[in-house]
Amino acid sequence: MPESGGANVELAHRPNEQEEHGEAHSATRLHQLVGIFKAIILATVAITTAWSGYQAARFDSVQSELCGRSSRLRVEGQALELEANQAKLYKALATVLLLVAIGQRFRSRRIRVALVVIAILLLSFPIWRLLALPRI
């Protein structure tokens, strides 16, 4: 009989072991679920980081293309501005030479000097405007 008493004690301890094992099993299951959740979050972060890099590279190529186009248009604009300024200087110089030639036809020194001063003033205005332009 003493053996049967010991068996009862063993049977009495088994439900406690199963409860402890059940709690340990549920804790292990919780840790597994937390690990899976962490893996899903890390995978999502990795995918969104890769997508962000891809979009940045696409935007960078478009931006480079637009920057090149704007540089080309700026250079063309500067060339047209230079051409217009040269035309203004040419017209001013032609006017000055015409006034000086007309002034040489007069015998009066005062009229010749006045025409030369007017010619110099006419020539100096376009040059002054060119010097006053902002530098890019």
HELIX and SHEET records of a PDB file:
HELIX    1   1 PRO A    2  ARG A  105  1                                 104    
HELIX    2   2 ARG A  109  LEU A  131  1                                  23    
END                                                                             
